[in-house]
């Protein structure tokens, strides 16, 4: 807890961005927004604001830009939102929020784990409106009803197609029946690479074309399996498109073709070629794995509670994929946890390390020297300065993921691949930052190919690009790596919205935008005067179309950040998990409480032998057997039951909730943009702790209204809070 009282302008990229908006002159306005434009939504994965700021301005050895197409077709014609937030900063809940316009506590996709999140919660076969269309509560369905031709390409919700099955025969049928017994037929269809009743991959309603990747291959940058025209299709490194259930023997020789981002580009162009001559407007939703780390280990599916899986289940089209040094990247074995750029972009990694080192080492929150003011789970994080843990053989082991608590994880995960690990965690973080930058090269080439195809079809002049990320990412700030928490690195995401008539961008807007706003905004863009396009459900967010026309000072005052930890009894942390949290983040232009972050922590979702115990309402849970039992049974075998939340615990603003942790965080972001001095931490200066104590009742009151909100009450809580 080294008090650093920095001005807003001193924070670059990793906390508040450079430049106080109150010192920025208002740009010319209004800007014309096209009516019912073509819409291209570009969603990167784990792309932090810092990486995007650097990548969009990075140059290659020859002096050219890494991302010239992004600059030409998007940035230079865009409104750039410097206060764009991911309310639940983790992949699946954030994507569900973008699709529905709802907070996690309303759309019920809480985490990336099957038992209380992912696609099986979002696509549960429910028909909330009673009009006979299960799983139709998304932006795609609304736009298709409004006359758009729609396509989804790339990574969908975690868990889609996840279940690994034998290639044929009774094992496949038995495995399928086990999933039906566990989740029911409506949810099981989402997990299957191929639904037995139809012989096709499951496609949610609302999409004219459906090209989603199938888990777990979504996390493989090569040899990804996609749903193409209802068929599971393996895009092999040889360049061939293969049926994963009927592979040739022997397999074609491996190569470097079909890098995942390139496949997504090709499928996007396939949609444009198929529908480009239509008079209807187009909605193309593209979601890449890049620049997310590649975790290409087929056995990891066992961690997601989709078992039981036979320990020797045939994996014929993975066994030979990554056993050699593919593309000169030192990539061996079936597992790698690092960012994997395309072969064409590898040469730039070392160049980008210089920028990454300068940025990270220049941030006082990077490998924070004194985290004594932080919550206990952050205080336990190991410093990154030197070798610090022993490997299984007793020797120093720098491969250990530096963000894990050594008390809970005393040895490195056995599958952790050291080929690309750095000699120490600091260098490892710098390497990952640089690789994330480099992986945006293929993303940029995809932008160029799509824009040029739209231009050739005469559509570019009436196309709006929306470029963003599902969540941010920490690279060692506060000694943490990843996302999930309410720190600025995790919750802030890049957001650019291009306007065809804007020629001198980017124009910055400082209005606070949340991912709950995306669906209402896209529907607003698709609407005609007097003929609004609406969803079947009520979004929690607000259209930010007015900010596209005139960057507005009078925008929302605050937003909710929430994360729902998913843990077994007696655990506080699990791999890449933290306690549950609720946080209120106030906005610029808020005269009542300016630029504050206030966070409360709770235990994770609790599991027990029966519902209705420990003070929980009986209707909040259903009882399943543990996922490691051979088959779900009713009643469950003794000692194997656990509770699956239908809704998480109830937030109470007072201290009576037995699951409340005695830890809070408060940051005055105006003067402490790096979040170094927690107002509730031990030993903080009196002036800071007094301010935290004085403002806490107001912030707690506002937080209580946000965590209970739905639809219009969210807008009231965000825009006109009634708290003192």
C-alpha positions in Angstrom: 0.0 0.0 0.0 2.4 2.7 -1.2 0.2 5.9 -1.4 0.6 7.3 -4.8 -1.5 10.4 -5.4 -1.4 10.7 -9.1 -3.4 13.0 -11.3 -5.8 11.5 -13.8 -3.6 12.6 -16.6 -0.7 10.6 -15.2 -2.4 7.3 -15.6 -1.8 5.8 -19.1 -3.6 2.7 -20.3 -3.5 0.6 -17.2 -5.8 2.7 -15.0 -7.7 5.8 -16.0 -6.6 6.9 -19.5 -4.5 9.9 -20.2 -6.4 13.2 -20.2 -9.1 14.5 -18.0 -12.3 14.7 -20.1 -13.3 17.9 -18.4 -10.2 19.4 -20.2 -11.2 18.1 -23.6 -13.1 20.5 -25.9 -16.4 19.3 -27.1 -16.1 18.0 -30.7 -18.4 19.2 -33.5 -21.9 17.8 -33.4 -24.2 16.3 -34.2 -22.9 13.4 -36.3 -25.4 11.8 -38.7 -26.1 8.2 -37.8 -27.4 6.0 -40.7 -30.8 4.5 -40.6 -31.0 0.7 -40.5 -27.3 0.3 -41.4 -25.5 -2.9 -41.9 -23.9 -3.7 -38.5 -20.6 -5.6 -38.0 -20.0 -6.4 -34.3 -16.3 -7.3 -33.7 -15.7 -8.9 -30.3 -12.2 -9.7 -29.2 -11.4 -11.9 -26.2 -9.5 -10.6 -23.2 -8.4 -7.5 -25.1 -7.5 -5.0 -22.5 -7.7 -1.3 -23.0 -3.9 -1.1 -22.6 -3.2 -3.7 -25.3 -5.6 -2.1 -27.7 -4.2 1.4 -27.2 -0.7 0.1 -27.9 -1.6 -2.3 -30.7 -3.6 0.3 -32.6 -0.6 2.6 -32.7 2.2 -0.1 -33.0 4.5 -0.1 -36.0 6.3 -3.0 -37.5 10.0 -3.2 -38.6 9.2 -1.6 -41.9 7.4 1.3 -40.3 3.9 0.2 -41.3 1.2 -0.1 -38.7 0.3 -3.4 -37.1 -3.4 -2.5 -37.5 -3.8 -0.3 -40.6 -7.3 -1.6 -41.4 -8.6 -0.9 -38.0 -7.3 2.6 -38.2 -8.7 3.2 -41.7 -12.1 1.5 -41.5 -13.0 1.9 -37.8 -10.8 4.2 -35.6 -10.5 7.1 -38.0 -14.3 7.1 -38.5 -15.4 6.3 -35.0 -16.7 7.6 -31.7 -14.3 6.1 -29.1 -15.8 5.5 -25.7 -13.1 5.8 -23.0 -15.5 4.8 -20.3 -16.7 1.4 -21.6 -17.2 -1.3 -18.9 -17.7 -5.0 -18.7 -20.1 -5.5 -15.7 -19.1 -9.1 -15.1 -15.6 -9.3 -16.5 -15.3 -12.9 -17.6 -16.0 -14.5 -21.0 -19.4 -16.2 -20.9 -21.3 -13.8 -18.6 -20.0 -10.8 -20.6 -21.1 -12.4 -23.9 -24.5 -13.2 -22.5 -24.9 -9.6 -21.4 -24.0 -8.4 -24.9 -26.6 -10.7 -26.4 -29.4 -9.9 -24.0 -28.7 -6.4 -22.7 -29.0 -7.7 -19.1 -26.8 -7.9 -16.1 -25.7 -11.4 -15.0 -28.1 -11.4 -12.0 -30.9 -11.2 -14.6 -29.8 -13.4 -17.4 -28.6 -16.0 -14.9 -25.3 -16.8 -16.7 -23.0 -16.2 -13.8 -19.6 -17.8 -14.6 -17.8 -19.9 -17.2 -18.6 -23.2 -15.4 -21.3 -25.5 -16.6 -23.0 -25.9 -13.2 -24.0 -22.2 -12.9 -23.1 -20.5 -16.1 -22.3 -21.0 -19.7 -24.5 -21.8 -22.7 -26.6 -24.3 -20.7 -28.0 -21.5 -18.6 -28.4 -19.0 -21.4 -29.9 -21.6 -23.8 -32.0 -23.7 -21.4 -34.9 -24.3 -23.7 -37.0 -21.7 -21.9 -39.7 -19.6 -23.5 -39.9 -16.5 -21.3 -42.5 -14.8 -23.4 -44.7 -17.8 -24.2 -44.7 -17.3 -28.0 -43.3 -20.7 -28.8 -39.6 -19.7 -29.5 -37.3 -21.2 -26.9 -33.9 -19.6 -26.5 -35.0 -16.6 -28.6 -34.2 -13.8 -26.2 -31.1 -12.4 -28.0 -30.2 -9.5 -30.2 -29.9 -11.8 -33.1 -33.5 -12.9 -32.9 -34.7 -9.4 -32.5 -32.8 -8.1 -35.6 -33.8 -11.1 -37.7 -37.5 -10.4 -36.8 -36.8 -6.8 -37.9 -35.8 -7.9 -41.4 -32.0 -8.2 -40.9 -30.1 -11.2 -42.3 -27.9 -12.3 -39.4 -24.8 -14.4 -38.9 -22.9 -15.5 -35.8 -19.2 -16.4 -36.5 -16.7 -17.7 -34.0 -16.6 -18.2 -30.2 -20.0 -18.4 -28.7 -21.0 -19.0 -25.0 -18.6 -21.2 -23.1 -19.7 -24.8 -23.1 -21.3 -24.8 -26.6 -20.6 -28.2 -28.1 -18.3 -29.1 -25.2 -19.1 -32.7 -24.6 -16.5 -35.1 -25.9 -18.0 -38.4 -27.2 -16.7 -41.6 -28.6 -16.8 -41.6 -32.4 -19.7 -44.0 -32.7 -21.7 -46.8 -31.1 -23.1 -47.4 -27.6 -20.5 -45.2 -25.8 -21.9 -42.2 -27.6 -25.5 -43.0 -26.8 -24.6 -43.8 -23.1 -22.7 -40.5 -22.7 -25.6 -38.6 -24.3 -28.1 -40.2 -22.0 -26.0 -39.3 -18.9 -26.1 -35.7 -19.9 -29.8 -35.8 -20.5 -30.3 -37.3 -17.0 -28.1 -34.6 -15.6 -29.2 -31.4 -17.4 -32.4 -32.4 -19.2 -32.8 -32.6 -23.0 -33.1 -28.9 -23.5 -29.8 -28.1 -22.0 -28.0 -31.1 -23.2 -28.5 -30.2 -26.8 -26.2 -27.2 -26.2 -23.3 -29.4 -25.0 -23.4 -31.8 -27.9 -21.2 -31.5 -31.0 -24.1 -33.2 -32.8 -27.6 -33.6 -31.5 -28.6 -37.2 -32.0 -32.3 -36.5 -32.8 -31.4 -34.2 -35.7 -27.9 -35.2 -36.7 -27.0 -31.5 -36.7 -25.3 -29.1 -34.4 -27.6 -27.0 -32.2 -28.4 -23.6 -33.6 -30.1 -21.0 -31.5 -33.0 -19.1 -33.2 -32.3 -15.7 -34.7 -29.4 -16.5 -36.9 -29.7 -16.8 -40.7 -26.2 -18.3 -40.8 -24.5 -20.0 -37.8 -20.8 -20.6 -37.8 -20.0 -21.0 -34.1 -16.9 -22.8 -32.9 -17.4 -26.0 -30.8 -15.8 -26.3 -27.4 -13.2 -27.4 -26.4 -11.6 -26.7 -29.8 -12.6 -23.0 -29.5 -9.4 -22.7 -27.4 -7.2 -24.2 -30.1 -5.9 -21.6 -32.6 -5.4 -24.4 -35.1 -7.7 -27.5 -35.8 -10.8 -25.7 -34.5 -14.1 -27.4 -35.1 -17.0 -25.1 -36.3 -20.7 -25.6 -36.9 -21.0 -25.0 -40.6 -24.5 -25.5 -42.2 -25.5 -27.6 -39.2 -22.4 -29.9 -39.5 -19.4 -30.2 -37.2 -16.5 -29.3 -39.5 -12.8 -29.6 -38.5 -10.6 -26.9 -40.2 -7.4 -28.9 -40.3 -3.9 -27.4 -40.5 -3.5 -29.1 -43.8 -6.0 -26.7 -45.2 -8.7 -29.3 -45.5 -12.2 -29.2 -44.0 -12.8 -32.6 -42.4 -15.7 -34.4 -40.7 -14.4 -34.9 -37.1 -16.4 -38.1 -36.8 -15.1 -39.7 -40.0 -11.5 -38.7 -40.3 -9.2 -40.1 -43.0 -6.5 -42.6 -41.8 -3.8 -41.5 -41.9 -4.5 -37.9 -41.3 -3.3 -35.4 -43.8 0.1 -33.9 -43.0 0.0 -31.0 -40.6 0.8 -27.5 -41.7 0.0 -23.9 -40.7 -3.2 -23.4 -42.6 -6.5 -22.6 -41.0 -5.3 -20.4 -38.2 -8.5 -19.8 -36.2 -8.8 -16.0 -36.9 -8.3 -16.7 -40.6 -11.1 -19.3 -40.6 -13.5 -16.8 -38.9 -12.6 -14.4 -41.7 -13.3 -16.9 -44.4 -16.7 -17.8 -42.8 -17.6 -14.1 -42.4 -16.9 -13.6 -46.1 -19.0 -16.7 -46.9 -21.9 -15.0 -45.2 -21.3 -11.7 -47.1 -21.0 -13.5 -50.4 -24.2 -15.5 -49.8 -26.3 -12.5 -48.8 -24.5 -9.5 -50.2 -27.0 -9.0 -53.1 -30.0 -9.1 -50.8 -31.9 -5.8 -50.3 -32.0 -6.6 -46.6 -29.6 -5.0 -44.1 -27.0 -7.4 -42.6 -25.9 -8.0 -39.0 -22.6 -9.9 -38.8 -21.5 -10.8 -35.2 -17.9 -11.9 -35.1 -16.2 -13.3 -32.0 -12.6 -14.4 -32.0 -10.5 -16.3 -29.4 -7.7 -13.8 -30.1 -6.0 -12.4 -28.2 -7.0 -14.9 -25.4 -4.5 -17.4 -24.3 -4.6 -20.7 -26.1 -5.5 -23.6 -23.7 -5.6 -26.4 -26.2 -5.9 -29.4 -24.0 -8.7 -31.8 -24.7 -8.6 -33.2 -21.3 -9.6 -29.8 -19.8 -13.2 -30.6 -20.6 -13.2 -32.8 -17.5 -12.9 -29.7 -15.3 -16.2 -28.3 -16.6 -18.5 -30.9 -15.0 -19.6 -32.4 -18.3 -18.5 -35.9 -17.4 -18.3 -38.6 -16.7 -15.8 -39.1 -19.5 -14.0 -42.3 -20.2 -10.4 -41.9 -19.3 -9.3 -43.4 -22.6 -12.1 -41.8 -24.8 -10.9 -41.8 -28.4 -9.7 -38.3 -29.5 -8.6 -39.3 -33.0 -8.5 -35.8 -34.5 -6.5 -34.3 -31.6 -3.9 -36.9 -30.9 -1.7 -35.9 -33.8 -2.4 -32.2 -33.8 0.3 -30.6 -31.7 2.9 -33.3 -31.2 5.5 -31.5 -33.3 7.0 -28.0 -33.4 4.3 -26.4 -35.4 5.1 -23.1 -37.1 8.4 -22.8 -35.4 6.8 -21.7 -32.1 8.2 -24.4 -29.8 4.7 -25.8 -29.5 4.7 -29.4 -28.4 2.2 -31.7 -26.6 -1.5 -31.3 -26.3 -1.5 -28.3 -23.9 -0.2 -24.8 -24.1 -1.3 -21.8 -22.1 0.1 -18.8 -23.8 -1.1 -16.4 -26.5 -0.5 -17.8 -30.0 -0.2 -15.2 -32.8 -0.4 -16.3 -36.5 2.9 -17.4 -38.0 3.0 -14.2 -40.1 3.0 -12.1 -36.9 5.5 -14.0 -34.8 8.4 -11.8 -35.8 6.8 -8.8 -34.2 6.6 -10.3 -30.7 10.2 -9.4 -29.6 9.6 -5.8 -30.9 6.4 -5.4 -28.9 8.1 -6.7 -25.7 9.9 -3.4 -25.5 6.7 -1.5 -25.4 5.1 -4.0 -23.0 8.1 -3.8 -20.7 8.1 0.0 -20.7 4.3 0.1 -20.0 4.2 -2.5 -17.3 7.4 -1.7 -15.4 6.3 2.0 -15.5 3.1 1.2 -13.6 3.2 1.4 -9.8 0.5 -1.2 -9.6 2.5 -3.8 -11.6 3.8 -6.3 -9.1 2.5 -4.0 -6.4 5.2 -3.5 -3.8 3.0 -3.3 -0.8 -0.5 -4.9 -1.1 -1.1 -4.9 2.6 -4.2 -2.7 2.1 -5.8 -5.2 -0.3 -8.3 -8.0 0.5 -6.8 -11.2 1.9 -6.8 -13.1 -1.4 -4.8 -10.4 -3.1 -2.4 -10.0 -0.1 -1.5 -13.7 -0.5 -0.4 -13.3 -4.1 3.3 -14.0 -4.5 5.7 -11.2 -5.6 6.8 -11.5 -9.2 10.4 -10.3 -8.7 12.3 -13.5 -8.4 12.0 -17.3 -8.4 9.9 -18.1 -5.4 8.4 -21.5 -5.5 9.8 -25.0 -5.6 8.9 -27.4 -8.3 7.9 -31.0 -7.6 11.6 -32.0 -7.5 12.5 -29.3 -5.0 14.2 -27.0 -7.5 13.2 -23.4 -8.2 10.3 -23.4 -10.6 9.5 -20.2 -12.5 6.8 -21.9 -14.6 4.3 -21.6 -11.8 1.4 -19.2 -12.8 2.3 -16.3 -10.6 -1.2 -15.3 -9.8 -2.1 -18.4 -7.8 -2.0 -18.6 -4.0 0.8 -21.0 -3.1 -1.1 -22.2 0.0 -3.9 -23.5 -2.2 -1.7 -24.6 -5.2 1.6 -25.7 -3.9 2.9 -27.2 -7.1 2.5 -26.1 -10.8 -0.4 -27.8 -12.7 1.2 -30.9 -14.2 0.1 -29.9 -17.7 1.6 -26.4 -17.6 3.9 -26.2 -20.6 7.3 -24.5 -20.0 8.4 -24.3 -23.6 7.3 -20.7 -23.9 7.4 -19.8 -20.2 9.6 -16.9 -19.2 12.4 -17.2 -16.7 10.5 -15.2 -14.2 6.9 -14.0 -13.8 7.6 -10.4 -14.8 9.1 -11.5 -18.1 6.2 -13.9 -18.6 3.7 -11.1 -18.2 5.6 -8.9 -20.6 5.8 -11.8 -23.1 2.0 -12.4 -22.8 1.3 -8.7 -23.4 3.5 -8.6 -26.5 1.9 -11.8 -27.9 -1.6 -10.3 -27.4 -0.5 -7.3 -29.4 0.9 -9.5 -32.1 -2.2 -11.7 -32.3 -4.2 -8.6 -33.3 -2.3 -8.6 -36.7 -4.6 -11.4 -38.0 -7.6 -9.7 -36.5 -6.7 -6.6 -38.4 -6.3 -8.5 -41.7 -9.8 -9.9 -41.1 -11.2 -6.3 -40.6 -9.6 -5.3 -44.0 -11.0 -8.3 -45.8 -14.5 -7.7 -44.5 -14.5 -4.0 -45.2 -13.2 -4.5 -48.7 -15.9 -7.1 -49.4 -18.6 -4.7 -48.1 -17.1 -2.0 -50.3 -17.2 -4.2 -53.4 -20.9 -4.9 -52.7 -21.7 -1.2 -52.3 -22.5 -1.7 -48.6 -19.6 -0.1 -46.8 -21.0 3.4 -47.0 -24.0 2.3 -44.9 -22.1 0.0 -42.4 -21.5 0.6 -38.8 -18.6 -1.3 -37.2 -18.7 -1.9 -33.4 -15.3 -3.0 -32.1 -14.9 -4.1 -28.4 -13.9 -6.9 -26.1 -15.7 -9.1 -23.6 -13.5 -8.0 -20.7 -10.2 -6.5 -19.9 -7.1 -8.3 -18.5 -4.5 -7.8 -15.7 -0.9 -8.4 -16.4 0.5 -8.5 -12.9 -1.2 -5.4 -11.6 -1.6 -5.9 -7.9 0.3 -9.1 -8.4 -2.7 -10.6 -10.3 -3.1 -12.0 -13.7 -6.4 -12.4 -15.5 -9.8 -10.8 -15.0 -12.9 -11.3 -12.8 -12.2 -8.6 -10.3 -13.5 -5.0 -10.2 -10.1 -3.4 -10.8 -9.8 -1.1 -13.8 -7.6 -3.4 -15.8 -10.4 -6.1 -15.8 -13.6 -4.0 -16.2 -12.5 -1.4 -18.8 -12.7 -2.5 -22.4 -12.0 -0.7 -25.7 -15.1 0.4 -27.6 -15.2 2.1 -31.0 -18.3 2.6 -33.1 -17.7 3.8 -36.6 -20.0 6.2 -38.5 -19.7 6.4 -42.3 -20.1 10.2 -42.3 -17.5 10.8 -39.6 -14.2 11.5 -41.4 -11.9 12.9 -38.7 -12.1 10.4 -35.9 -11.6 9.2 -33.4 -14.0 11.5 -31.5 -13.8 10.7 -27.8 -16.9 10.3 -25.7 -16.7 10.2 -21.9 -20.2 8.9 -21.3 -20.2 5.8 -19.2 -21.2 2.8 -21.4 -21.9 -0.7 -20.1 -22.3 -3.9 -22.1 -25.9 -3.9 -21.1 -26.2 -1.0 -23.5 -25.1 -2.9 -26.6 -28.4 -4.7 -27.4 -30.6 -1.5 -26.9 -28.1 0.5 -29.1 -28.1 -2.0 -31.9 -31.9 -2.2 -31.9 -32.0 1.6 -31.9 -29.8 1.7 -34.9 -32.0 -0.8 -36.7 -35.2 1.1 -36.0 -37.1 3.3 -38.3 -38.9 6.4 -37.1 -42.2 5.3 -35.6 -41.2 1.6 -35.9 -38.8 0.7 -33.0 -37.1 -2.7 -33.0 -37.6 -4.3 -29.6 -36.5 -7.5 -27.8 -38.9 -10.0 -26.2 -37.2 -9.5 -22.9 -36.5 -6.1 -21.2 -32.9 -5.0 -21.3 -31.3 -3.4 -18.3 -29.2 -1.0 -20.4 -29.8 2.1 -22.4 -29.2 3.0 -26.0 -26.1 5.1 -26.4 -27.1 6.3 -29.8 -27.3 9.9 -28.5 -23.6 9.7 -27.6 -22.9 8.8 -31.2 -24.6 11.9 -32.4 -23.5 14.3 -29.6 -21.0 13.2 -26.9 -23.1 14.0 -23.8 -22.1 15.2 -20.3 -25.4 14.3 -18.8 -25.1 10.6 -19.0 -25.4 7.8 -16.4 -23.9 8.4 -13.0 -22.8 4.9 -12.1 -22.8 1.2 -13.1 -22.7 -2.2 -11.4 -19.8 -4.6 -11.5 -20.5 -8.1 -10.2 -18.8 -11.5 -10.2 -20.1 -14.8 -8.9 -17.5 -17.2 -7.7 -18.1 -20.9 -8.1 -16.5 -22.9 -5.4 -16.8 -26.2 -3.6 -17.3 -26.2 0.2 -14.4 -24.8 2.3 -12.8 -23.2 -0.7 -12.4 -19.4 -1.1 -10.3 -19.6 -4.3 -10.1 -21.9 -7.2 -8.0 -21.8 -10.4 -8.7 -18.3 -11.8 -11.5 -17.8 -9.3 -12.0 -15.3 -6.5 -14.7 -14.5 -3.9 -18.0 -13.2 -5.3 -18.2 -9.4 -5.4 -20.5 -6.5 -6.0 -19.1 -3.2 -6.9 -20.4 0.2 -7.8 -18.2 2.3 -10.2 -19.2 5.9 -10.5 -18.7 7.9 -13.7 -17.1 11.1 -14.8 -19.5 14.1 -14.7 -21.0 12.9 -11.4 -21.1 15.9 -9.1 -22.3 13.8 -6.2 -19.6 11.2 -5.8 -16.9 11.7 -8.4 -15.0 8.8 -9.9 -15.1 6.2 -7.1 -14.9 2.4 -6.9 -16.6 0.7 -4.0 -16.5 -3.1 -3.7 -18.0 -5.6 -1.2 -16.9 -9.3 -1.2 -18.9 -12.5 -0.4 -18.2 -16.2 -0.3 -18.8 -18.1 -3.4 -22.0 -19.8 -4.3 -22.5 -22.4 -1.5 -23.2 -26.1 -2.1 -24.7 -28.3 0.6 -26.5 -31.6 1.0 -30.0 -30.1 0.8 -31.6 -26.9 -0.3 -33.1 -24.5 2.2 -30.3 -24.8 4.8 -27.8 -22.1 6.0 -30.5 -19.5 5.7 -31.0 -19.9 1.9 -34.5 -19.8 0.5 -35.6 -23.3 -0.4 -36.5 -22.4 -4.0 -33.1 -21.1 -4.8 -31.5 -24.4 -5.6 -32.0 -27.7 -7.3 -30.1 -30.7 -6.0 -27.8 -32.7 -8.3 -25.3 -35.4 -7.7 -21.7 -34.4 -7.9 -20.4 -34.5 -11.4 -17.8 -37.2 -10.7 -20.5 -39.8 -9.9 -21.0 -42.4 -12.7 -24.6 -41.3 -13.4 -26.8 -38.8 -11.7 -29.2 -40.5 -9.4 -32.2 -39.5 -7.3 -31.6 -39.6 -4.5 -27.8 -39.1 -4.8 -25.4 -41.5 -3.3 -24.5 -40.5 0.3 -22.1 -37.6 0.4 -22.2 -36.8 -3.4 -25.0 -34.2 -3.6 -24.4 -30.6 -4.2 -26.6 -27.6 -4.8 -26.8 -25.9 -8.2 -27.9 -22.2 -7.9 -30.9 -21.2 -9.9 -30.2 -17.7 -8.6 -27.3 -16.7 -6.4 -27.5 -15.5 -2.9 -29.5 -12.4 -2.0 -27.5 -9.3 -1.5 -28.2 -7.5 1.7 -26.8 -4.0 2.3 -26.4 -4.5 6.0 -24.0 -6.9 7.6 -26.5 -9.6 8.5 -25.7 -11.8 5.4 -23.7 -14.8 6.7 -21.8 -15.0 3.5 -20.5 -11.4 3.5 -16.7 -11.3 3.9 -15.3 -8.6 6.2 -13.4 -7.0 3.4 -14.2 -4.0 1.3 -12.3 -1.8 -1.2 -12.7 1.9 -1.8 -10.7 4.0 -4.3 -10.7 7.6 -5.1 -9.9 7.2 -8.8 -9.5 10.9 -9.4 -6.4 11.0 -7.2 -5.5 7.3 -7.1 -6.0 6.0 -10.6 -3.7 2.9 -10.1 -5.9 1.8 -7.1 -2.9 1.6 -4.7 -4.6 2.9 -1.6 -7.7 1.1 -0.4 -9.6 3.4 1.9 -10.6 0.4 4.1 -7.2 -1.1 4.2 -4.9 -1.4 7.2 -2.6 1.5 7.8 -3.9 3.9 5.1 -3.5 7.6 5.7 -6.3 9.1 7.8 -7.5 11.5 5.2 -8.2 8.6 2.8 -9.8 6.3 5.4 -12.0 9.2 6.7 -13.2 9.9 3.1 -14.0 6.2 2.6 -15.9 6.1 5.8 -17.9 9.2 5.0 -18.8 8.1 1.5 -19.5 4.4 2.2 -23.1 4.8 3.3 -24.0 6.5 0.0 -22.1 4.0 -2.1 -23.5 1.1 -0.2 -27.0 2.4 -0.7 -26.4 2.8 -4.4 -24.9 -0.7 -4.7 -27.9 -2.2 -3.0 -30.2 -0.6 -5.6 -28.1 -1.9 -8.5 -27.7 -5.5 -7.4 -31.5 -5.9 -7.2 -32.4 -4.0 -10.3 -34.1 -5.3 -13.5 -35.0 -3.4 -16.6 -36.3 0.2 -15.9 -35.2 0.0 -12.2 -31.6 -0.5 -13.4 -31.8 2.7 -15.5 -33.2 4.5 -12.4 -30.4 3.2 -10.2 -27.8 4.1 -12.8 -29.1 7.5 -13.9 -31.0 9.0 -10.9 -30.0 7.2 -7.7 -32.1 8.2 -4.8 -29.5 7.6 -2.1 -28.2 10.6 -0.2 
